[in-house]
Amino acid sequence: MTALSFLMWGLLTIYWKSVAHVSTYEVIAHRIVWTVAFLAVILTIQRRWGELAAAARRPRDAARVAICGLCLGGNWYAFVWALANDRVLEASLGYYINPLMSVLLGAVFLGERLRRLQLIALVMTVIAVCNLLLAYGQVPWAGLALAFTFALYGLLRKTSKLDSVPGVLAETCAIAPPALAFLVYLHRTDNLAFAGGGVGTTLLLLTAGLATALPLLAFSFGARRIRLSTVGFLQYLAPSCMFLLGVFAYGEPMELRKLATFVTIWLALGIYSWDSVKAQRRNAS
């Protein structure tokens, strides 16, 4: 089930590319609003609204939920923008970098000590990003934004008392009011693609919440039933799917300098993964 969730996240690149003709802002607004609607139904079936009510009464938890919501919104925007602007490879790069960004944030904010191999992997990642900067004269901001926002989200979620479904519902609820207001504005100005972009576009936008929530539910169900190290390896399925789609399905150019960046990142992830497995074995013995 966990492998399926990561495959879904990767293959959903096809879905988000199919709405590239719609404004990124409108796509994100629909994604937020329909995710709230879908998860609200799930939470009602599970009879777990009390968990949200309890969190709302705790100011610190409410603040954390709001920040997590902003991280999710920023992550979704960077991803949809990258796909709409033919930067699937940059999006995959961001998700490859994400585990290493999480290690860095853990060291900065949680005081976690970096092991030697982790430090080597981080240095290699910096070299890879600098290589892109020197080759193209621009920062791969979408990829870096994806990595940073998701790593920061993971850092905040680590200390959250809310489970995945009520947690994501609360987080999307925090950013839902401006999203809903924006959709109302588009409707009143006759610029809403949801109503005027044809049946296909309307159906695609209507299922944005389903596309967002289904991988999350599959991950939540499966991650508790397998080892953490296995989850760590499986997470690379999503960016690998994006990478293959970017090169072979969407024909994005793979110059030598860009390939060198990906190879360096893959080597860094190999070092990071090997170090994580060794550390887990030491702790288990």
VOZA-89961 format. One record per atom (N, C-alpha, C): residue number from 1; atom name; y, x negated, z negated. Coordinates in steps of 0.02 Angstrom, whole numbers. Each point is the difference from the previous one (the first is absolute). Example, Ala and Ser with C-alpha at 12.3 -4.5 7.8 and 13.67 -1.06 7.14 Angstrom:
! VOZA-89961
  resi  name       Y       X       Z
     1     N    -284    -660    -390
     1    CA      59      45       0
     1     C      60     -45       0
     2     N      53      18      36
     2    CA      59     -42      -3
     2     C      55      39     -37
! end
This chain:
! VOZA-89961
  resi  name       Y       X       Z
     1     N     -60     -41       0
     1    CA      60      41       0
     1     C      64     -43       0
     2     N      -3     -57     -36
     2    CA      58     -45      -2
     2     C      11     -31      69
     3     N     -55     -22      32
     3    CA       6     -28      67
     3     C      29      52      48
     4     N     -22      63      -8
     4    CA      26      53      43
     4     C      75       9     -10
     5     N      23      -5     -62
     5    CA      72       8     -14
     5     C      41     -53      36
     6     N     -22     -63      -2
     6    CA      37     -53      32
     6     C      -3       5      76
     7     N     -58      22      26
     7    CA      -5      11      72
     7     C      47      56      22
     8     N       4      52     -41
     8    CA      47      55      15
     8     C      71     -25       2
     9     N      19     -40     -50
     9    CA      68     -27      -1
     9     C      15     -41      62
    10     N     -49     -38      23
    10    CA      10     -41      60
    10     C       3      42      63
    11     N     -48      46       7
    11    CA      -3      40      61
    11     C      55      53       5
    12     N      29      17     -57
    12    CA      55      48       1
    12     C      62     -29      35
    13     N      -3     -64      17
    13    CA      52     -30      42
    13     C       7      41      65
    14     N     -57      24      26
    14    CA       1      40      61
    14     C      39      65     -12
    15     N     -11      30     -58
    15    CA      35      62     -17
    15     C      75     -11      -4
    16     N      21     -52     -38
    16    CA      72     -11      -9
    16     C      33     -22      65
    17     N     -37     -35      43
    17    CA      28     -18      66
    17     C      11      62      43
    18     N     -40      51     -11
    18    CA       5      60      41
    18     C      63      41     -17
    19     N      32     -14     -56
    19    CA      63      34     -17
    19     C      60     -48       6
    20     N     -10     -54      39
    20    CA      53     -50       7
    20     C      61      28      37
    21     N     -10      55      37
    21    CA      57      30      36
    21     C      46      40     -46
    22     N     -22      12     -62
    22    CA      40      36     -49
    22     C      39     -50     -42
    23     N      60      18     -21
    23    CA      40     -44     -43
    23     C     -40     -22     -61
    24     N       5     -64     -15
    24    CA     -37     -27     -58
    24     C      19      36     -64
    25     N      64      18      -6
    25    CA      22      35     -60
    25     C     -32      69      -7
    26     N      -7      34      57
    26    CA     -32      66      -4
    26     C     -74      -7     -15
    27     N     -33     -49      30
    27    CA     -71     -11     -14
    27     C     -11     -13     -74
    28     N      41     -43     -30
    28    CA      -6     -15     -71
    28     C      12      63     -42
    29     N      51      39      19
    29    CA      15      61     -38
    29     C     -60      48       2
    30     N     -30       8      58
    30    CA     -59      43       5
    30     C     -58     -29     -40
    31     N      -8     -65       3
    31    CA     -54     -32     -37
    31     C       6      13     -75
    32     N      61      -4     -25
    32    CA      12      12     -72
    32     C     -13      73     -18
    33     N      31      45      37
    33    CA      -4      72     -16
    33     C     -71      26       5
    34     N     -36     -17      54
    34    CA     -68      26       9
    34     C     -50     -35     -46
    35     N      14     -61     -20
    35    CA     -42     -33     -50
    35     C       5      37     -67
    36     N      62      18     -19
    36    CA      10      39     -61
    36     C     -39      65       3
    37     N       5      35      57
    37    CA     -34      64       7
    37     C     -76      -7      -4
    38     N     -27     -50      34
    38    CA     -73     -10       0
    38     C     -26     -20     -69
    39     N      34     -47     -32
    39    CA     -23     -22     -66
    39     C      11      53     -53
    40     N      50      42       9
    40    CA      11      55     -47
    40     C     -59      48       1
    41     N     -27      12      60
    41    CA     -59      43       6
    41     C     -60     -33     -35
    42     N      -9     -66      11
    42    CA     -55     -36     -31
    42     C       5       2     -76
    43     N      60     -11     -25
    43    CA      11      -1     -73
    43     C     -11      69     -30
    44     N      18      52      37
    44    CA     -11      68     -24
    44     C     -74      15      -5
    45     N     -38     -22      50
    45    CA     -72      10      -1
    45     C     -31     -37     -59
    46     N      25     -61     -13
    46    CA     -26     -40     -55
    46     C      27      20     -68
    47     N      51      43      -1
    47    CA      31      24     -62
    47     C      26     -59     -42
    48     N      42     -42      32
    48    CA      23     -61     -34
    48     C      76      -3      -4
    49     N      34      57       6
    49    CA      72      -1      -3
    49     C      26     -23     -68
    50     N     -41       7     -51
    50    CA      21     -21     -66
    50     C      15     -75      -4
    51     N     -35     -40      41
    51    CA      13     -73       1
    51     C      70     -15      25
    52     N      23      38      50
    52    CA      68     -10      25
    52     C      52      22     -51
    53     N     -14      56     -33
    53    CA      47      25     -50
    53     C       7     -49     -58
    54     N     -56     -31     -20
    54    CA       2     -49     -55
    54     C      40     -61      20
    55     N      -8     -23      63
    55    CA      36     -59      23
    55     C      75      14       5
    56     N      18      62      20
    56    CA      71      18       7
    56     C      36      -1     -67
    57     N     -38      10     -55
    57    CA      31       0     -66
    57     C      10     -70     -28
    58     N     -27     -51      35
    58    CA       7     -69     -22
    58     C      50     -35      46
    59     N      61     -15     -26
    59    CA      52     -29      43
    59     C     -21     -64      37
    60     N     -37     -44     -35
    60    CA     -21     -62      33
    60     C     -47      14      59
    61     N     -48      46     -11
    61    CA     -46      18      54
    61     C      37      33      58
    62     N      48      43     -16
    62    CA      39      34      52
    62     C      39     -51      42
    63     N      28     -50     -32
    63    CA      37     -52      36
    63     C     -46     -40      44
    64     N     -60     -16     -27
    64    CA     -48     -39      40
    64     C     -23      40      60
    65     N     -10      65      -9
    65    CA     -20      44      56
    65     C      54      -1      54
    66     N      64       4     -19
    66    CA      54       0      48
    66     C       3     -65      40
    67     N      -9     -57     -34
    67    CA       1     -64      35
    67     C     -61      -7      46
    68     N     -58      23     -23
    68    CA     -59       0      43
    68     C      11      42      62
    69     N      34      57      -9
    69    CA      15      43      57
    69     C      43     -36      51
    70     N      51     -36     -24
    70    CA      43     -39      45
    70     C     -40     -54      37
    71     N     -46     -32     -36
    71    CA     -43     -51      32
    71     C     -43      31      54
    72     N     -30      58     -14
    72    CA     -41      34      50
    72     C      42      19      60
    73     N      59      29     -13
    73    CA      43      20      55
    73     C      20     -59      44
    74     N      18     -56     -32
    74    CA      18     -60      37
    74     C     -59     -28      39
    75     N     -59       1     -30
    75    CA     -60     -24      34
    75     C     -16      43      61
    76     N       2      65      -9
    76    CA     -14      46      56
    76     C      51      -8      56
    77     N      64      -8     -19
    77    CA      50      -9      52
    77     C     -12     -64      40
    78     N     -12     -56     -34
    78    CA     -10     -63      35
    78     C     -61       4      46
    79     N     -52      34     -22
    79    CA     -61       6      40
    79     C      11      42      63
    80     N      29      60     -10
    80    CA      11      45      57
    80     C      50     -31      48
    81     N      53     -33     -26
    81    CA      49     -33      43
    81     C     -33     -55      41
    82     N     -42     -40     -31
    82    CA     -34     -55      35
    82     C     -42      27      58
    83     N     -38      52     -13
    83    CA     -43      28      52
    83     C      41      32      56
    84     N      55      34     -19
    84    CA      41      32      51
    84     C      36     -51      44
    85     N       9     -61     -25
    85    CA      35     -52      37
    85     C     -47     -54      26
    86     N     -63      19      10
    86    CA     -51     -44      30
    86     C      -9     -65     -40
    87     N      -4       7     -66
    87    CA     -12     -58     -43
    87     C     -62      11     -43
    88     N     -53      21      32
    88    CA     -63      11     -35
    88     C     -25     -65     -31
    89     N       6     -55      36
    89    CA     -22     -64     -26
    89     C      40     -21     -61
    90     N      64      15       0
    90    CA      41     -16     -58
    90     C     -20      42     -60
    91     N     -19      63      12
    91    CA     -24      43     -54
    91     C     -65     -28     -29
    92     N     -45     -21      44
    92    CA     -63     -29     -24
    92     C      13     -64     -39
    93     N      48     -40      22
    93    CA      18     -61     -36
    93     C      23      17     -71
    94     N      39      53      -6
    94    CA      24      20     -66
    94     C     -56      17     -48
    95     N     -50      36      25
    95    CA     -56      20     -43
    95     C     -47     -58     -14
    96     N      -2     -49      45
    96    CA     -38     -61     -15
    96     C      35     -39     -56
    97     N      66      -2       1
    97    CA      38     -38     -50
    97     C      -1      35     -68
    98     N      -8      66      -1
    98    CA       6      39     -61
    98     C     -38     -27     -61
    99     N     -65     -19       6
    99    CA     -35     -25     -59
    99     C      33     -63     -30
   100     N      25     -43      44
   100    CA      32     -61     -24
   100     C      68      16     -31
   101     N      35      50      27
   101    CA      62      22     -31
   101     C     -12      28     -69
   102     N     -56      35      -8
   102    CA     -18      28     -66
   102     C     -12     -56     -51
   103     N     -32     -54      22
   103    CA     -11     -57     -44
   103     C      68     -29     -22
   104     N      46      -6      48
   104    CA      66     -29     -15
   104     C      37      45     -50
   105     N       0      65      10
   105    CA      34      46     -46
   105     C     -32      -1     -69
   106     N     -66      -7      -1
   106    CA     -35      -4     -65
   106     C      22     -62     -38
   107     N      11     -55      35
   107    CA      22     -62     -32
   107     C      72       7     -25
   108     N      43      33      39
   108    CA      70       5     -17
   108     C      12      51     -56
   109     N     -31      58       5
   109    CA      16      55     -46
   109     C     -50       7     -58
   110     N     -61     -21      10
   110    CA     -50       8     -53
   110     C     -19     -66     -33
   111     N      29     -55      24
   111    CA     -14     -65     -29
   111     C     -70     -25      14
   112     N     -32      27      52
   112    CA     -68     -23      18
   112     C       3     -70      30
   113     N     -42     -44     -24
   113    CA       0     -68      24
   113     C     -34      -4      68
   114     N      32     -36      46
   114    CA     -29     -10      66
   114     C     -51     -56      -2
   115     N     -60      15      24
   115    CA     -50     -53       7
   115     C      17     -43      61
   116     N     -28     -59       1
   116    CA      19     -48      52
   116     C     -12      28      71
   117     N     -57      31      10
   117    CA     -15      27      67
   117     C      45      59      17
   118     N      20      39     -50
   118    CA      47      54      13
   118     C      67     -28      22
   119     N      22     -54     -32
   119    CA      63     -31      19
   119     C      -3     -27      71
   120     N     -56     -31      18
   120    CA      -9     -25      68
   120     C       4      57      50
   121     N     -33      56     -15
   121    CA       1      58      45
   121     C      71      26       8
   122     N      39       2     -54
   122    CA      69      24       4
   122     C      43     -46      43
   123     N      -9     -66      -9
   123    CA      38     -48      39
   123     C     -16       7      75
   124     N     -64      10      15
   124    CA     -21       9      70
   124     C      32      63      30
   125     N       6      53     -41
   125    CA      31      62      23
   125     C      74     -11      16
   126     N      35     -37     -44
   126    CA      70     -16      13
   126     C       8     -40      65
   127     N     -45     -48      10
   127    CA       2     -40      62
   127     C     -11      45      61
   128     N     -47      48      -5
   128    CA     -14      45      56
   128     C      60      43      17
   129     N      34      27     -50
   129    CA      59      42      12
   129     C      57     -43      29
   130     N       9     -60     -26
   130    CA      51     -45      27
   130     C     -14     -18      72
   131     N     -64      -5      18
   131    CA     -18     -14      69
   131     C      24      55      46
   132     N      -8      64     -22
   132    CA      25      56      39
   132     C      76      -2       6
   133     N      32     -18     -55
   133    CA      73      -3      -2
   133     C      25     -52      50
   134     N     -31     -58       1
   134    CA      21     -53      46
   134     C     -17      16      72
   135     N     -56      36      10
   135    CA     -22      15      68
   135     C      43      53      33
   136     N      20      51     -38
   136    CA      35      57      30
   136     C      71       9     -25
   137     N      20     -41     -49
   137    CA      69       3     -22
   137     C      17      62     -39
   138     N     -50      37     -24
   138    CA      13      60     -40
   138     C     -53       7     -54
   139     N      20      29     -55
   139    CA     -46      11     -56
   139     C     -43      62      14
   140     N     -66      -5      -9
   140    CA     -43      59       9
   140     C      10      49     -58
   141     N      59      32      -2
   141    CA      20      37     -59
   141     C     -46      59     -14
   142     N     -25      33      53
   142    CA     -44      58     -10
   142     C     -64     -21     -35
   143     N     -29     -55      22
   143    CA     -62     -25     -32
   143     C      12     -21     -72
   144     N      55     -36     -11
   144    CA      15     -21     -68
   144     C      17      59     -45
   145     N      34      50      27
   145    CA      16      61     -39
   145     C     -63      37     -18
   146     N     -47       4      47
   146    CA     -65      32     -15
   146     C     -36     -35     -57
   147     N      -2     -67       5
   147    CA     -36     -38     -51
   147     C      34       6     -68
   148     N      66      -6      -2
   148    CA      36       1     -63
   148     C      -2      69     -33
   149     N      15      52      38
   149    CA       3      67     -30
   149     C     -68      22     -26
   150     N     -53     -16      37
   150    CA     -67      20     -24
   150     C     -22     -42     -59
   151     N      17     -64       0
   151    CA     -17     -43     -57
   151     C      39      22     -62
   152     N      64      17       8
   152    CA      40      24     -56
   152     C     -27      67     -25
   153     N     -20      43      47
   153    CA     -30      64     -18
   153     C     -64     -11     -41
   154     N     -41     -47      22
   154    CA     -62     -15     -37
   154     C      14     -27     -69
   155     N      53     -41      -6
   155    CA      19     -27     -65
   155     C      20      55     -48
   156     N      40      48      24
   156    CA      22      55     -42
   156     C     -57      48     -15
   157     N     -44      11      49
   157    CA     -56      46     -11
   157     C     -50     -28     -51
   158     N      -1     -66      -5
   158    CA     -47     -32     -47
   158     C      13      21     -72
   159     N      62      15     -15
   159    CA      18      19     -68
   159     C      12      76      -7
   160     N     -16      38      52
   160    CA      10      72      -2
   160     C     -58      35     -35
   161     N      15      53     -36
   161    CA     -51      39     -34
   161     C     -27      56      43
   162     N      30      11      58
   162    CA     -21      54      45
   162     C     -55     -23      47
   163     N     -49      43      12
   163    CA     -53     -14      47
   163     C      28       4      71
   164     N     -40     -18      50
   164    CA      25      -8      68
   164     C      29      65      29
   165     N     -36      56      -4
   165    CA      23      61      32
   165     C      63      28     -35
   166     N      -1      12     -65
   166    CA      62      24     -32
   166     C      56     -52       4
   167     N     -18     -64       0
   167    CA      50     -52       4
   167     C      37       0      66
   168     N     -38       2      56
   168    CA      32       1      66
   168     C      39      65      11
   169     N     -26      55     -27
   169    CA      37      63       5
   169     C      67      -6     -35
   170     N      -1     -27     -61
   170    CA      63      -8     -38
   170     C      48     -46      37
   171     N     -27     -54      29
   171    CA      43     -49      34
   171     C      31      29      63
   172     N     -39      39      38
   172    CA      27      31      60
   172     C      48      57     -17
   173     N     -13      34     -56
   173    CA      46      52     -23
   173     C      69     -30     -16
   174     N       0     -62     -25
   174    CA      63     -33     -19
   174     C      44     -12      61
   175     N     -30      -9      59
   175    CA      40     -13      60
   175     C      -1      60      48
   176     N     -31      54     -21
   176    CA      -4      59      43
   176     C      67      37      11
   177     N      43       6     -52
   177    CA      63      38      11
   177     C      42     -25      58
   178     N      15     -66       5
   178    CA      39     -23      58
   178     C     -37       9      66
   179     N     -66      -7      -2
   179    CA     -40       9      61
   179     C       4      72      24
   180     N      -7      47     -47
   180    CA       4      71      18
   180     C      71      18      24
   181     N      50     -27     -34
   181    CA      69      13      20
   181     C      14     -26      71
   182     N     -29     -57      16
   182    CA      10     -29      67
   182     C     -33      44      54
   183     N     -59      27     -15
   183    CA     -33      45      48
   183     C      40      64       9
   184     N      28      26     -53
   184    CA      43      59       5
   184     C      61     -15      43
   185     N      29     -58      -9
   185    CA      58     -20      40
   185     C     -19      -4      74
   186     N     -57     -31      15
   186    CA     -22      -5      70
   186     C     -12      69      30
   187     N     -27      45     -40
   187    CA     -12      67      25
   187     C      65      36      16
   188     N      49      -7     -44
   188    CA      64      35      10
   188     C      40     -28      58
   189     N     -13     -64      17
   189    CA      35     -31      56
   189     C     -42       0      64
   190     N     -56      36      -2
   190    CA     -45       6      58
   190     C     -26     -68      24
   191     N     -13     -45     -47
   191    CA     -27     -66      17
   191     C     -69     -12     -30
   192     N     -32      53     -24
   192    CA     -64      -6     -33
   192     C     -56      -2      51
   193     N     -34     -57       5
   193    CA     -56      -7      48
   193     C     -58      45     -20
   194     N      -6      15     -64
   194    CA     -55      42     -25
   194     C      -1      68      34
   195     N      58      26      14
   195    CA       4      67      31
   195     C      11      -3      75
   196     N      33     -54      23
   196    CA      19      -2      71
   196     C     -34     -53      41
   197     N     -49     -35     -28
   197    CA     -32     -54      37
   197     C     -66      17      32
   198     N     -17      65       1
   198    CA     -63      20      29
   198     C     -54      10     -53
   199     N     -53      35      20
   199    CA     -54      17     -47
   199     C     -35     -63     -25
   200     N     -11     -48      44
   200    CA     -34     -62     -19
   200     C      38     -38     -54
   201     N      65      -8      11
   201    CA      41     -35     -49
   201     C       1      37     -67
   202     N       6      67       3
   202    CA       2      40     -61
   202     C     -65      -9     -40
   203     N     -57       2      34
   203    CA     -64      -7     -34
   203     C      -8     -70     -30
   204     N      23     -51      37
   204    CA      -4     -68     -26
   204     C      41      -8     -63
   205     N      61      25       0
   205    CA      43      -6     -58
   205     C     -26      42     -58
   206     N     -30      57      16
   206    CA     -27      44     -52
   206     C     -57     -33     -38
   207     N     -37     -44      34
   207    CA     -57     -34     -31
   207     C      19     -68     -30
   208     N      64     -15      -5
   208    CA      22     -64     -28
   208     C     -23      -8     -72
   209     N       2      54     -38
   209    CA     -22      -3     -70
   209     C     -75     -13      -5
   210     N     -38      32      44
   210    CA     -73     -10       1
   210     C     -16     -72      17
   211     N      35     -27      51
   211    CA     -12     -70      21
   211     C      18     -49     -56
   212     N      49      18     -41
   212    CA      20     -44     -55
   212     C     -48       5     -59
   213     N     -21      60     -16
   213    CA     -38      11     -62
   213     C     -75     -13       7
   214     N     -29      13      57
   214    CA     -73      -7       7
   214     C     -25     -71     -14
   215     N      31     -53      29
   215    CA     -23     -67     -16
   215     C       8     -16     -74
   216     N      54      25     -30
   216    CA      12     -12     -71
   216     C     -55      32     -43
   217     N     -20      62      17
   217    CA     -52      33     -38
   217     C     -68     -35       9
   218     N     -13     -23      61
   218    CA     -62     -36      12
   218     C      -2     -66     -38
   219     N      58     -34      -1
   219    CA       4     -63     -38
   219     C      -9      12     -74
   220     N      33      52     -26
   220    CA      -4      16     -71
   220     C     -71      16     -21
   221     N     -37      35      44
   221    CA     -69      18     -15
   221     C     -46     -61       2
   222     N      10     -43      52
   222    CA     -47     -55      10
   222     C      13     -61     -41
   223     N      64     -15     -15
   223    CA      18     -62     -34
   223     C     -29      -4     -70
   224     N     -12      57     -31
   224    CA     -27       0     -68
   224     C     -75     -13      -2
   225     N     -31       0      59
   225    CA     -73      -4       3
   225     C     -26     -67      27
   226     N      46     -45      18
   226    CA     -21     -66      24
   226     C      39     -53     -37
   227     N     -22     -63       8
   227    CA      32     -56     -34
   227     C      70     -13      28
   228     N      44     -24     -44
   228    CA      69     -15      20
   228     C       3     -52      55
   229     N     -45     -50      -2
   229    CA       0     -52      51
   229     C     -18      30      68
   230     N     -43      50       1
   230    CA     -18      34      62
   230     C      60      37      28
   231     N      37      33     -44
   231    CA      62      35      21
   231     C      48     -51      31
   232     N       5     -59     -30
   232    CA      44     -52      25
   232     C     -16     -20      71
   233     N     -64      -6      16
   233    CA     -20     -19      68
   233     C      11      59      49
   234     N     -17      60     -23
   234    CA       6      58      44
   234     C      72      16      20
   235     N      48     -20     -42
   235    CA      70      16      16
   235     C      24     -32      64
   236     N     -36     -52      24
   236    CA      21     -33      61
   236     C     -22      39      63
   237     N     -40      53     -10
   237    CA     -21      41      57
   237     C      60      34      34
   238     N      47      25     -42
   238    CA      58      36      27
   238     C      43     -44      45
   239     N      25     -58     -24
   239    CA      42     -41      45
   239     C     -40     -29      59
   240     N     -66      -9      -9
   240    CA     -40     -24      55
   240     C      -4      52      56
   241     N      -7      63     -19
   241    CA       2      55      49
   241     C      67       1      36
   242     N      54      -8     -39
   242    CA      67       0      29
   242     C       8     -58      49
   243     N     -25     -58     -20
   243    CA       5     -59      43
   243     C     -36      11      67
   244     N     -61      26      -3
   244    CA     -39      11      61
   244     C      33      53      44
   245     N      26      53     -32
   245    CA      33      52      38
   245     C      64     -27      33
   246     N      38     -41     -38
   246    CA      61     -28      27
   246     C     -11     -42      61
   247     N     -53     -41      -2
   247    CA     -14     -46      55
   247     C     -34      35      59
   248     N     -53      38     -14
   248    CA     -43      26      54
   248     C      18      71      21
   249     N      26      41     -45
   249    CA      17      69      20
   249     C      72       8      22
   250     N      46     -35     -35
   250    CA      71       8      16
   250     C      30     -60      36
   251     N     -41     -51      13
   251    CA      21     -55      42
   251     C      59     -41     -25
   252     N       7      -5     -67
   252    CA      54     -41     -27
   252     C     -16     -74      13
   253     N      50     -39      20
   253    CA     -12     -70      19
   253     C     -23     -42     -60
   254     N     -47     -45      14
   254    CA     -25     -45     -52
   254     C      12     -71      23
   255     N      63     -23     -11
   255    CA      16     -68      19
   255     C     -34     -49     -47
   256     N      -2     -63      21
   256    CA     -34     -52     -39
   256     C      31      -6     -70
   257     N      67       2      -5
   257    CA      32      -7     -65
   257     C     -17      59     -46
   258     N      -3      59      29
   258    CA     -18      59     -40
   258     C     -73      -4     -22
   259     N     -44     -23      45
   259    CA     -70      -8     -18
   259     C      -8     -51     -56
   260     N      40     -54       3
   260    CA      -3     -51     -52
   260     C      19      30     -68
   261     N      49      46       1
   261    CA      20      33     -62
   261     C     -58      40     -29
   262     N     -33      40      42
   262    CA     -56      40     -24
   262     C     -58     -43     -25
   263     N     -15     -54      37
   263    CA     -54     -44     -21
   263     C      15     -30     -68
   264     N      62     -21     -10
   264    CA      20     -29     -65
   264     C      -7      52     -56
   265     N      21      62      14
   265    CA      -7      54     -50
   265     C     -74      13     -14
   266     N     -42       1      51
   266    CA     -71      12     -10
   266     C     -31     -56     -43
   267     N      20     -62      13
   267    CA     -26     -55     -40
   267     C      24       6     -73
   268     N      63      20      -9
   268    CA      27      10     -67
   268     C     -38      54     -37
   269     N     -16      55      35
   269    CA     -38      55     -30
   269     C     -72     -21     -16
   270     N     -28     -43      43
   270    CA     -67     -26     -15
   270     C       0     -41     -64
   271     N      50     -42      -8
   271    CA       6     -41     -61
   271     C      11      45     -61
   272     N      44      50       8
   272    CA      15      46     -55
   272     C     -63      39     -20
   273     N     -36      25      49
   273    CA     -61      39     -14
   273     C     -54     -43     -34
   274     N      -9     -61      25
   274    CA     -49     -45     -30
   274     C      18     -15     -72
   275     N      64     -12     -13
   275    CA      22     -13     -68
   275     C     -11      61     -45
   276     N      13      60      27
   276    CA      -9      61     -40
   276     C     -73      11     -18
   277     N     -45     -13      47
   277    CA     -72       7     -13
   277     C     -22     -50     -53
   278     N      23     -62       5
   278    CA     -19     -51     -50
   278     C      26      19     -69
   279     N      62      26      -3
   279    CA      29      18     -65
   279     C     -39      58     -30
   280     N     -21      48      40
   280    CA     -37      57     -25
   280     C     -68     -22     -26
   281     N     -32     -46      35
   281    CA     -65     -25     -22
   281     C       5     -38     -66
   282     N      55     -38      -7
   282    CA      10     -36     -63
   282     C       9      48     -58
   283     N      39      53      12
   283    CA      14      49     -53
   283     C     -62      39     -18
   284     N     -45      10      49
   284    CA     -61      39     -13
   284     C     -53     -40     -37
   285     N       4     -66       6
   285    CA     -51     -43     -31
   285     C      15     -14     -74
! end
